[in-house]
């Protein structure tokens, strides 16, 4: 499995720690989920199933577990 080294500023690290703690998981898992969600949203937008307007209004509700 490839390894990546990523540097985040203190604020981003705090956000990752908070999300991981709230979900009872690790920062790595939060990042994996974020990438998966990004991929999903990108596919939905490309296929026309979700629309994001210029003012960043999302025209479809997405519920996260």
GIDATA-V507852 format. One record per pair of residues at least 24 apart in sequence whose ideal C-beta (glycine too) atoms are under 7 Angstrom apart, sorted by sequence separation. I is the first residue (numbers start at 1). J is the second residue. If there is no record, write none. Layout:
# GIDATA-V507852
i	j
I	J
I	J
This chain:
# GIDATA-V507852
none
